[in-house]
Amino acid sequence: MLKVFYRACKLWDRTGKSTREKQNFVLQSVRNYSKMTPQITVTPRISLADEKLSVAVSHLQPSTPVTIRVLVKTEKNYQFEAHAHYNSTADGRVDVQTQPAISGSYQGIEPMGLLWSMAQSPGQRKGLRFTKTDVTKPSIMEFGVYPNHLDVQQFQEVSPICTTIIERHYMSTNMERIPVKEGRVRGTLFKPKGNGPFPGIIDLYGTAGGLMEMRAALLANHGYTVLALAFAGYDDLPKTFMEIDLDYFEESLNWFSNCNFVKPGGIGTIGLSKGGELAIAMAIYFPDKVKAVVSLNGAHMHTYSSMLFRGKHLPFTNYDASRMIFKDDGSTSCLELVHDPVENSVFKFEDLKAELLLVAAGDDMNWKSVFYAEEAVRRLRALKKTNFKLFVYPAAGHLIEPAYTPFCFASYHSIGSNLMWGGTAKPHADAQQECWKETLEHFHRYLGSQNSTTHSKL
């Protein structure tokens, strides 16, 4: 494009005509060039990470094979990518929304396939999982169009025909992020700007510990105050989840509920894996504080270790490390690790007042999430309770994240090996999209929000 600009300027300099006429000539030259040169357009160019994108290519040669590729690097400099093979139409176009991919990272008509099918690029250590560690900055994604149908090993040898850059944000400009260090409570608060009060949600992840903020930030964009709550392996908290106690969650719940920008009358909890178990536990033990729960592949009982609660050790279902499944590629599965439920470790569902949304993955290779969810439902029905809903996704894996998050079959865990999470990319992606929609609807129905159907603007 710059070459066209300079060439047009030189041509006009020979004519000696006015500056305004020169400007018009140069602009028209650039426009004519853009009409002939292949272009890829991704809209919106700046968007939130759970918003849909539209990807289209124009000005290609008719009926020509091309490859569309997307690249993104994380804050740790890990690279993820996806690609798809298309044939241009008779008028030289490719529309990802309406045309099927012939092959590549996915097949068929998949408007968001270039995002959910991203996997780690070759040449990196195994077991990488796409996560956003700094949600204040967007993920910068580069989309490129390449001639012919290329595989992942050929991109280094071929230059793209055209490229474009987009930004995927986790926080809108109307959001604020506040680190939390109150008493023992550790985490990060996300809320719309202003005093509110806004409906509150506590967000929890699993046994790996640390602090994950990306889901909390995305939830807050929908009109909530969200506390991403750490409970192990972070700051001065216990180093592992085996050392946590329920008193900590009571303190966190009380502090959060009493914030003047949190809407009174009860909050929501959401958690994945061990976090899903804890999300339910908070609703069982503190029923007047929690109004709505989303448990993503969580257990219906206390697992792995005994938590201390008001001076007493709670019963739990133990595990047996010898039941770990080892694969030839060095990855492991915890599917059989936890023992069959010990009856007195199962939550007292008669105490549940909150509206409970259970999500279970049928191909979960981490633990028996469908069995746990169905056991919870069986007990709730025996109690003649109706305040629950269950979604089972047969081919989804353990890591059910917000919509369009790249699928991850296995990744490194703090226990020291690559854990298998299970699932198949396409049905897992479909599950994530539907589950995110159901999560937002669940919280809006039982907590309300000021912005339930549209995002805060970027």
Secondary structure, DSSP 8 states (H G I E B T S, - for coil): -HHHHHHHHHHHHTT---HHHHHHHHHHHHHHHHHHS-EEEEESSEEETTS--EEEEES--TT-EEEEEEEEE-TT--EEEEEEEEE--TTS-EETTTS-B-EESS-B--TTHHHHT-EE-TTS-S------S-TTS-EEEEEEEEES---TTTGGGS--SEEEEEEEESS-TTEEEEEEEETTEEEEEEEESSS--B-EEEEE--TT-S---HHHHHHHTTT-EEEEE--SSSTTS-SSGGG--HHHHHHHHHHHHTSTTB-SS-EEEEEETHHHHHHHHHHHHSTTTEEEEEEES--SB-BSS--EETTEE---B-B-GGG-EE-TTS-EE-TTTB-S--GGGB--GGG--SEEEEEEETTBSSS-HHHHHHHHHHHHHHTT---EEEEEETT--S---STT----SEEEETTTEEEE-B--HHHHHHHHHHHHHHHHHHHHHHH--S-SSS----
